[in-house]
């Protein structure tokens, strides 16, 4: 995962998004400069230096998210996902899932082996296979 972390939480409350970082427990992380999440963080907060201390909390506005999504959408290839480990794919799939559930506030907890989503007093866990399946369903609905 980016920024030296393999664990984080994404919390949406009202129109604000907050990422709470947790330090990585393994040394096998992806180099920070090569990740979607790190590029997004660099654009929003202005730095992605892997030698700097990982911030514990990063906040985004709905406008930051919308602007970044529009820019990334123009570059995104159409069709099915190439890699379920791609963070942008995972967040699009979970965003689509939460939109269908009409969740206005939620927390997404990312761990190396699963992702936990809490919304409307419910909690669900997703494996990479679950996310892949939801992603395929999302793409199939989109192209009907």
Backbone as CSV, one residue per row, in Angstrom:
resi,resn,N_x,N_y,N_z,CA_x,CA_y,CA_z,C_x,C_y,C_z
1,UNK,0.838,-1.189,0.000,0.000,0.000,0.000,0.880,1.248,0.000
2,UNK,0.304,2.366,-0.344,1.056,3.602,-0.467,1.443,4.206,0.864
3,UNK,2.363,5.146,0.795,2.787,5.930,1.950,3.235,5.077,3.119
4,UNK,3.746,3.888,2.856,4.260,3.050,3.919,3.192,2.493,4.833
5,UNK,1.984,2.331,4.357,0.932,1.780,5.188,0.182,0.685,4.451
6,UNK,-0.183,-0.361,5.152,-1.034,-1.383,4.562,-2.379,-1.417,5.283
7,UNK,-2.607,-0.425,6.127,-3.851,-0.305,6.882,-4.262,1.163,6.941
8,UNK,-5.504,1.422,6.647,-6.030,2.771,6.823,-7.542,2.714,6.897
9,UNK,-8.139,3.801,7.358,-9.585,3.938,7.371,-9.956,5.172,6.571
10,UNK,-11.004,5.041,5.774,-11.581,6.154,5.049,-12.947,6.398,5.660
11,UNK,-13.146,7.597,6.199,-14.390,7.935,6.882,-15.072,9.053,6.113
12,UNK,-16.355,8.859,5.792,-17.149,9.924,5.177,-18.180,10.364,6.192
13,UNK,-18.160,11.638,6.485,-19.125,12.233,7.407,-19.568,13.550,6.801
14,UNK,-20.842,13.661,6.478,-21.323,14.850,5.788,-20.684,14.927,4.422
15,UNK,-20.068,16.068,4.099,-19.391,16.235,2.814,-17.889,16.048,2.911
16,UNK,-17.400,15.644,4.067,-15.966,15.506,4.282,-15.526,14.047,4.284
17,UNK,-14.326,13.828,3.773,-13.693,12.520,3.774,-12.396,12.655,4.558
18,UNK,-12.142,11.709,5.449,-10.922,11.725,6.242,-10.270,10.352,6.134
19,UNK,-8.970,10.346,5.851,-8.204,9.106,5.819,-7.350,9.075,7.083
20,UNK,-7.521,8.017,7.862,-6.736,7.796,9.077,-5.728,6.705,8.767
21,UNK,-4.456,7.048,8.806,-3.401,6.124,8.414,-2.958,5.259,9.587
22,UNK,-2.603,4.024,9.277,-2.019,3.099,10.235,-0.694,2.648,9.645
23,UNK,0.346,2.559,10.442,1.669,2.180,9.942,1.676,0.748,9.431
24,UNK,2.465,0.514,8.391,2.600,-0.819,7.800,3.266,-1.764,8.785
25,UNK,2.861,-3.017,8.694,3.479,-4.034,9.532,4.431,-4.922,8.761
26,UNK,4.534,-4.665,7.450,5.457,-5.456,6.649,6.339,-4.533,5.834
27,UNK,7.484,-5.030,5.443,8.399,-4.214,4.649,8.141,-4.370,3.159
28,UNK,7.202,-5.220,2.752,6.938,-5.462,1.342,5.920,-4.512,0.756
29,UNK,6.061,-3.225,0.996,5.097,-2.267,0.481,5.493,-1.808,-0.904
30,UNK,4.516,-1.307,-1.651,4.738,-0.787,-2.989,5.445,0.559,-2.872
31,UNK,6.425,0.834,-3.707,7.075,2.138,-3.642,6.047,3.262,-3.772
32,UNK,6.149,4.265,-2.904,5.136,5.310,-2.800,4.894,6.056,-4.106
33,UNK,5.912,6.288,-4.896,5.755,7.096,-6.095,4.952,6.389,-7.182
34,UNK,4.681,5.102,-7.060,4.029,4.359,-8.117,2.560,4.037,-7.840
35,UNK,1.962,4.583,-6.814,0.609,4.206,-6.466,-0.405,5.303,-6.765
36,UNK,-1.617,4.883,-7.120,-2.715,5.814,-7.364,-2.975,6.663,-6.130
37,UNK,-3.072,6.018,-4.969,-3.404,6.726,-3.737,-2.357,7.785,-3.435
38,UNK,-1.095,7.432,-3.614,-0.033,8.392,-3.334,-0.085,9.574,-4.294
39,UNK,-0.401,9.317,-5.574,-0.528,10.420,-6.530,-1.672,11.343,-6.119
40,UNK,-2.759,10.753,-5.657,-3.897,11.550,-5.203,-3.511,12.375,-3.978
41,UNK,-2.838,11.746,-3.013,-2.400,12.453,-1.807,-1.466,13.597,-2.198
42,UNK,-0.528,13.318,-3.113,0.416,14.355,-3.537,-0.318,15.542,-4.135
43,UNK,-1.334,15.276,-4.947,-2.097,16.361,-5.562,-2.841,17.182,-4.515
44,UNK,-3.404,16.525,-3.517,-4.202,17.217,-2.513,-3.323,17.922,-1.475
45,UNK,-2.348,17.212,-0.898,-1.548,17.803,0.179,-0.190,18.323,-0.277
46,UNK,0.194,18.020,-1.531,1.374,18.645,-2.089,2.684,17.911,-1.924
47,UNK,2.729,16.777,-1.224,3.993,16.072,-1.063,3.750,14.574,-0.979
48,UNK,4.651,13.829,-1.561,4.559,12.377,-1.497,5.937,11.776,-1.279
49,UNK,6.790,12.491,-0.585,8.152,12.052,-0.333,8.135,10.840,0.592
50,UNK,8.602,9.673,0.113,8.560,8.472,0.939,9.450,8.551,2.179
51,UNK,10.405,9.499,2.212,11.265,9.648,3.376,10.603,10.457,4.487
52,UNK,9.534,11.149,4.153,8.828,11.936,5.164,7.938,11.032,5.993
53,UNK,7.658,11.455,7.219,6.788,10.702,8.110,5.378,10.667,7.527
54,UNK,4.750,9.506,7.564,3.398,9.350,7.072,2.440,10.154,7.935
55,UNK,1.611,11.015,7.307,0.640,11.750,8.116,-0.372,10.777,8.715
56,UNK,-0.839,11.080,9.901,-1.800,10.195,10.564,-3.221,10.464,10.105
57,UNK,-3.474,11.672,9.609,-4.830,12.060,9.225,-4.756,12.978,8.011
58,UNK,-5.527,12.649,6.973,-5.581,13.467,5.774,-7.055,13.710,5.458
59,UNK,-7.411,14.976,5.245,-8.804,15.329,4.977,-8.983,15.764,3.531
60,UNK,-10.153,15.439,2.961,-10.520,15.806,1.600,-11.933,16.359,1.608
61,UNK,-12.180,17.294,0.722,-13.542,17.783,0.553,-14.196,17.009,-0.588
62,UNK,-15.499,17.106,-0.686,-16.207,16.477,-1.805,-15.704,17.029,-3.132
63,UNK,-15.354,18.317,-3.165,-14.855,18.934,-4.397,-13.499,18.347,-4.789
64,UNK,-12.616,18.077,-3.819,-11.326,17.429,-4.109,-11.562,16.065,-4.764
65,UNK,-12.482,15.308,-4.200,-12.787,13.968,-4.712,-13.365,14.064,-6.119
66,UNK,-14.326,14.947,-6.321,-14.969,15.099,-7.627,-13.974,15.519,-8.694
67,UNK,-13.140,16.489,-8.399,-12.138,16.966,-9.353,-11.162,15.851,-9.721
68,UNK,-10.676,15.144,-8.728,-9.746,14.050,-8.991,-10.414,12.940,-9.796
69,UNK,-11.668,12.627,-9.480,-12.383,11.575,-10.194,-12.559,11.933,-11.664
70,UNK,-12.901,13.164,-11.950,-13.079,13.602,-13.338,-11.762,13.469,-14.105
71,UNK,-10.664,13.899,-13.487,-9.354,13.800,-14.130,-8.965,12.343,-14.366
72,UNK,-9.167,11.492,-13.360,-8.795,10.081,-13.483,-9.714,9.343,-14.455
73,UNK,-10.990,9.720,-14.495,-11.946,9.061,-15.377,-11.545,9.242,-16.838
74,UNK,-11.009,10.405,-17.164,-10.569,10.667,-18.529,-9.404,9.758,-18.921
75,UNK,-8.594,9.331,-17.966,-7.433,8.487,-18.233,-7.725,6.993,-18.086
76,UNK,-8.833,6.673,-17.409,-9.161,5.290,-17.099,-9.573,4.532,-18.351
77,UNK,-9.120,3.315,-18.476,-9.520,2.452,-19.584,-10.893,1.876,-19.289
78,UNK,-11.677,1.712,-20.339,-12.979,1.075,-20.150,-12.783,-0.432,-20.139
79,UNK,-13.784,-1.133,-19.682,-13.705,-2.583,-19.624,-13.526,-3.068,-18.208
80,UNK,-13.297,-4.348,-18.077,-13.195,-4.944,-16.751,-11.842,-4.621,-16.110
81,UNK,-11.759,-4.768,-14.799,-10.523,-4.422,-14.086,-9.380,-5.371,-14.439
82,UNK,-8.175,-4.828,-14.411,-6.994,-5.650,-14.664,-6.438,-6.241,-13.389
83,UNK,-6.624,-5.558,-12.261,-6.021,-6.027,-11.027,-6.879,-5.602,-9.844
84,UNK,-7.422,-6.582,-9.126,-8.300,-6.303,-7.991,-7.551,-5.626,-6.846
85,UNK,-6.215,-5.681,-6.850,-5.436,-5.025,-5.802,-5.274,-3.536,-6.055
86,UNK,-5.706,-3.065,-7.209,-5.607,-1.652,-7.553,-6.534,-0.857,-6.643
87,UNK,-5.974,0.053,-5.863,-6.756,0.800,-4.882,-7.852,1.622,-5.528
88,UNK,-7.584,2.203,-6.701,-8.621,2.998,-7.360,-9.817,2.116,-7.726
89,UNK,-9.555,0.891,-8.190,-10.633,-0.053,-8.501,-11.428,-0.383,-7.240
90,UNK,-10.743,-0.707,-6.169,-11.397,-1.075,-4.910,-12.289,0.064,-4.414
91,UNK,-11.775,1.284,-4.444,-12.566,2.420,-3.956,-13.750,2.723,-4.871
92,UNK,-13.585,2.555,-6.191,-14.734,2.730,-7.101,-15.804,1.691,-6.831
93,UNK,-15.390,0.449,-6.639,-16.346,-0.630,-6.377,-17.086,-0.381,-5.065
94,UNK,-16.347,-0.050,-4.016,-16.989,0.201,-2.728,-17.870,1.448,-2.775
95,UNK,-17.435,2.473,-3.497,-18.264,3.664,-3.652,-19.565,3.349,-4.360
96,UNK,-19.495,2.553,-5.417,-20.691,2.133,-6.133,-21.608,1.321,-5.225
97,UNK,-21.022,0.406,-4.469,-21.785,-0.439,-3.538,-22.501,0.428,-2.491
98,UNK,-21.773,1.383,-1.907,-22.367,2.248,-0.889,-23.407,3.192,-1.480
99,UNK,-23.214,3.635,-2.711,-24.238,4.444,-3.388,-25.524,3.644,-3.562
100,UNK,-25.394,2.383,-3.982,-26.584,1.528,-4.153,-27.290,1.277,-2.819
101,UNK,-26.532,1.260,-1.727,-27.111,1.075,-0.393,-27.618,2.398,0.198
102,UNK,-27.415,3.499,-0.529,-27.810,4.850,-0.093,-27.170,5.232,1.237
103,UNK,-25.912,4.816,1.438,-25.176,5.147,2.660,-24.679,6.575,2.575
104,UNK,-25.094,7.404,3.504,-24.673,8.810,3.499,-23.386,9.003,4.295
105,UNK,-23.196,8.233,5.326,-21.968,8.268,6.120,-21.471,6.834,6.262
106,UNK,-20.147,6.666,6.208,-19.593,5.315,6.260,-18.140,5.360,6.693
107,UNK,-17.627,4.182,7.029,-16.211,3.987,7.315,-15.745,2.756,6.560
108,UNK,-14.652,2.902,5.820,-14.028,1.781,5.119,-12.692,1.534,5.797
109,UNK,-12.512,0.333,6.355,-11.265,-0.038,7.026,-10.516,-1.025,6.150
110,UNK,-9.334,-0.630,5.711,-8.519,-1.460,4.819,-7.430,-2.138,5.632
111,UNK,-7.367,-3.466,5.520,-6.330,-4.293,6.135,-5.729,-5.157,5.046
112,UNK,-4.575,-5.755,5.277,-3.945,-6.561,4.225,-4.808,-7.725,3.724
113,UNK,-5.636,-8.309,4.582,-6.385,-9.499,4.173,-7.863,-9.264,3.899
114,UNK,-8.415,-8.123,4.256,-9.822,-7.856,3.992,-10.128,-6.376,4.144
115,UNK,-11.330,-6.034,3.747,-11.811,-4.662,3.901,-13.139,-4.736,4.638
116,UNK,-13.265,-3.893,5.662,-14.489,-3.841,6.447,-15.189,-2.523,6.144
117,UNK,-16.497,-2.590,5.922,-17.293,-1.404,5.630,-18.393,-1.299,6.677
118,UNK,-18.483,-0.113,7.298,-19.547,0.149,8.276,-20.390,1.309,7.760
119,UNK,-21.706,1.089,7.752,-22.651,2.125,7.343,-24.015,1.778,7.927
120,UNK,-24.812,2.786,8.241,-26.178,2.579,8.731,-26.283,1.469,9.777
121,UNK,-25.409,1.460,10.745,-25.370,0.479,11.826,-25.209,-0.955,11.319
122,UNK,-24.611,-1.112,10.137,-24.302,-2.426,9.574,-22.793,-2.509,9.396
123,UNK,-22.288,-3.734,9.381,-20.866,-3.957,9.136,-20.727,-5.152,8.201
124,UNK,-19.929,-4.979,7.147,-19.696,-6.060,6.186,-18.204,-6.166,5.927
125,UNK,-17.743,-7.393,5.692,-16.342,-7.647,5.336,-16.284,-8.144,3.900
126,UNK,-15.248,-7.692,3.192,-15.057,-8.071,1.805,-13.658,-8.625,1.607
127,UNK,-13.569,-9.728,0.907,-12.275,-10.273,0.485,-11.966,-9.718,-0.900
128,UNK,-10.788,-9.977,-1.407,-10.456,-9.514,-2.752,-11.371,-10.175,-3.785
129,UNK,-11.770,-11.420,-3.551,-12.691,-12.086,-4.485,-14.064,-11.419,-4.459
130,UNK,-14.547,-11.050,-3.271,-15.829,-10.337,-3.157,-15.774,-9.029,-3.956
131,UNK,-14.673,-8.293,-3.797,-14.533,-7.006,-4.486,-14.456,-7.194,-5.997
132,UNK,-13.750,-8.225,-6.420,-13.675,-8.518,-7.850,-15.067,-8.811,-8.397
133,UNK,-15.820,-9.648,-7.693,-17.178,-9.998,-8.134,-18.080,-8.764,-8.191
134,UNK,-18.004,-7.913,-7.169,-18.800,-6.681,-7.179,-18.369,-5.767,-8.328
135,UNK,-17.072,-5.735,-8.605,-16.565,-4.919,-9.711,-17.080,-5.399,-11.056
136,UNK,-17.089,-6.704,-11.258,-17.616,-7.255,-12.507,-19.091,-6.911,-12.642
137,UNK,-19.859,-7.058,-11.557,-21.286,-6.693,-11.584,-21.460,-5.215,-11.924
138,UNK,-20.615,-4.364,-11.348,-20.684,-2.930,-11.602,-20.429,-2.636,-13.083
139,UNK,-19.389,-3.248,-13.655,-19.076,-3.021,-15.064,-20.170,-3.576,-15.971
140,UNK,-20.753,-4.732,-15.623,-21.826,-5.304,-16.442,-23.053,-4.385,-16.450
141,UNK,-23.420,-3.832,-15.311,-24.548,-2.887,-15.230,-24.266,-1.634,-16.062
142,UNK,-23.036,-1.189,-16.013,-22.648,0.039,-16.716,-22.763,-0.108,-18.229
143,UNK,-22.511,-1.309,-18.755,-22.478,-1.512,-20.206,-23.729,-2.158,-20.773
144,UNK,-24.818,-2.143,-20.052,-26.096,-2.685,-20.582,-26.822,-1.660,-21.391
